[in-house]
Amino acid sequence: MPGSQISKTEFKARALEYFRQVETTGEPVIVTDHGRPALEVRPYRGLDRDPLEVLRGAVVRYEGPCDPVDAGWEALE
């Protein structure tokens, strides 16, 4: 399960336990307020990472970037 969800009350009572869980597993914990996600506790990742490594796999190659786009835009209709 990507990120377990817990209430603020439960988090307050067991915060250190959840911090250790996040540190060990690397999975975030989502803290909820009245059933809605309020914040996320996740492992810290420093800024000293290589920016190209961070973007690796995130950029899609696009053939013909100057070609017209054929899309039905709702705003134009």
Short mmCIF file of the C-alpha atoms (twelve columns), coordinates in Angstrom:
data_MODEL
# 
_entry.id   MODEL 
# 
loop_
_atom_site.group_PDB 
_atom_site.id 
_atom_site.type_symbol 
_atom_site.label_atom_id 
_atom_site.label_alt_id 
_atom_site.label_comp_id 
_atom_site.label_asym_id 
_atom_site.label_seq_id 
_atom_site.Cartn_x 
_atom_site.Cartn_y 
_atom_site.Cartn_z 
_atom_site.pdbx_PDB_model_num 
ATOM 1  C CA . MET A 1  0.000   0.000  0.000   1 
ATOM 2  C CA . PRO A 2  1.650   3.285  -1.063  1 
ATOM 3  C CA . GLY A 3  1.513   5.376  2.088   1 
ATOM 4  C CA . SER A 4  -0.566  4.304  5.062   1 
ATOM 5  C CA . GLN A 5  -3.152  6.739  6.377   1 
ATOM 6  C CA . ILE A 6  -3.565  7.579  10.046  1 
ATOM 7  C CA . SER A 7  -5.515  10.193 11.991  1 
ATOM 8  C CA . LYS A 8  -3.883  13.188 13.652  1 
ATOM 9  C CA . THR A 9  -4.804  11.769 17.051  1 
ATOM 10 C CA . GLU A 10 -3.118  8.432  16.334  1 
ATOM 11 C CA . PHE A 11 -0.075  10.174 14.868  1 
ATOM 12 C CA . LYS A 12 0.266   12.391 17.946  1 
ATOM 13 C CA . ALA A 13 0.215   9.374  20.258  1 
ATOM 14 C CA . ARG A 14 2.725   7.317  18.213  1 
ATOM 15 C CA . ALA A 15 4.759   9.877  16.233  1 
ATOM 16 C CA . LEU A 16 8.205   8.387  16.965  1 
ATOM 17 C CA . GLU A 17 6.989   4.952  15.908  1 
ATOM 18 C CA . TYR A 18 5.744   6.376  12.588  1 
ATOM 19 C CA . PHE A 19 8.992   8.314  12.054  1 
ATOM 20 C CA . ARG A 20 10.966  5.092  12.471  1 
ATOM 21 C CA . GLN A 21 8.593   3.283  10.091  1 
ATOM 22 C CA . VAL A 22 9.118   5.935  7.410   1 
ATOM 23 C CA . GLU A 23 12.900  5.850  7.905   1 
ATOM 24 C CA . THR A 24 13.037  2.053  7.672   1 
ATOM 25 C CA . THR A 25 10.600  1.371  4.847   1 
ATOM 26 C CA . GLY A 26 10.924  4.598  2.854   1 
ATOM 27 C CA . GLU A 27 7.132   4.605  2.463   1 
ATOM 28 C CA . PRO A 28 5.317   7.846  3.331   1 
ATOM 29 C CA . VAL A 29 2.657   8.122  6.018   1 
ATOM 30 C CA . ILE A 30 -0.359  10.315 5.308   1 
ATOM 31 C CA . VAL A 31 -1.878  12.042 8.331   1 
ATOM 32 C CA . THR A 32 -5.587  12.768 8.050   1 
ATOM 33 C CA . ASP A 33 -7.817  15.394 9.647   1 
ATOM 34 C CA . HIS A 34 -11.460 14.322 9.845   1 
ATOM 35 C CA . GLY A 35 -10.797 11.650 7.204   1 
ATOM 36 C CA . ARG A 36 -9.127  14.006 4.706   1 
ATOM 37 C CA . PRO A 37 -5.385  13.936 3.983   1 
ATOM 38 C CA . ALA A 38 -3.757  16.876 5.785   1 
ATOM 39 C CA . LEU A 39 -0.028  16.202 5.518   1 
ATOM 40 C CA . GLU A 40 2.495   13.628 4.411   1 
ATOM 41 C CA . VAL A 41 5.541   12.407 6.332   1 
ATOM 42 C CA . ARG A 42 8.152   11.040 3.942   1 
ATOM 43 C CA . PRO A 43 11.889  10.429 3.905   1 
ATOM 44 C CA . TYR A 44 14.085  13.458 3.319   1 
ATOM 45 C CA . ARG A 45 15.932  13.512 0.029   1 
ATOM 46 C CA . GLY A 46 18.714  16.068 -0.050  1 
ATOM 47 C CA . LEU A 47 19.215  18.617 -2.787  1 
ATOM 48 C CA . ASP A 48 22.702  17.348 -3.548  1 
ATOM 49 C CA . ARG A 49 21.328  14.826 -6.041  1 
ATOM 50 C CA . ASP A 50 22.289  15.134 -9.695  1 
ATOM 51 C CA . PRO A 51 19.468  17.094 -11.415 1 
ATOM 52 C CA . LEU A 52 19.751  14.967 -14.545 1 
ATOM 53 C CA . GLU A 53 19.344  11.821 -12.463 1 
ATOM 54 C CA . VAL A 54 16.209  13.266 -10.853 1 
ATOM 55 C CA . LEU A 55 14.710  13.907 -14.313 1 
ATOM 56 C CA . ARG A 56 15.820  10.594 -15.854 1 
ATOM 57 C CA . GLY A 57 12.769  8.876  -17.348 1 
ATOM 58 C CA . ALA A 58 10.510  11.878 -16.731 1 
ATOM 59 C CA . VAL A 59 11.024  13.577 -20.104 1 
ATOM 60 C CA . VAL A 60 9.333   12.141 -23.171 1 
ATOM 61 C CA . ARG A 61 10.898  12.614 -26.575 1 
ATOM 62 C CA . TYR A 62 8.625   14.403 -28.983 1 
ATOM 63 C CA . GLU A 63 9.196   14.068 -32.714 1 
ATOM 64 C CA . GLY A 64 8.281   17.210 -34.653 1 
ATOM 65 C CA . PRO A 65 7.848   19.783 -31.876 1 
ATOM 66 C CA . CYS A 66 6.991   22.475 -34.452 1 
ATOM 67 C CA . ASP A 67 4.228   20.457 -36.145 1 
ATOM 68 C CA . PRO A 68 0.681   21.717 -35.583 1 
ATOM 69 C CA . VAL A 69 -1.317  19.962 -32.884 1 
ATOM 70 C CA . ASP A 70 -4.577  18.442 -34.020 1 
ATOM 71 C CA . ALA A 71 -6.729  18.497 -30.890 1 
ATOM 72 C CA . GLY A 72 -10.352 19.389 -30.252 1 
ATOM 73 C CA . TRP A 73 -10.097 22.166 -27.677 1 
ATOM 74 C CA . GLU A 74 -13.333 22.792 -25.787 1 
ATOM 75 C CA . ALA A 75 -12.534 26.496 -25.468 1 
ATOM 76 C CA . LEU A 76 -12.538 26.884 -29.267 1 
ATOM 77 C CA . GLU A 77 -15.910 25.242 -29.751 1 
# 
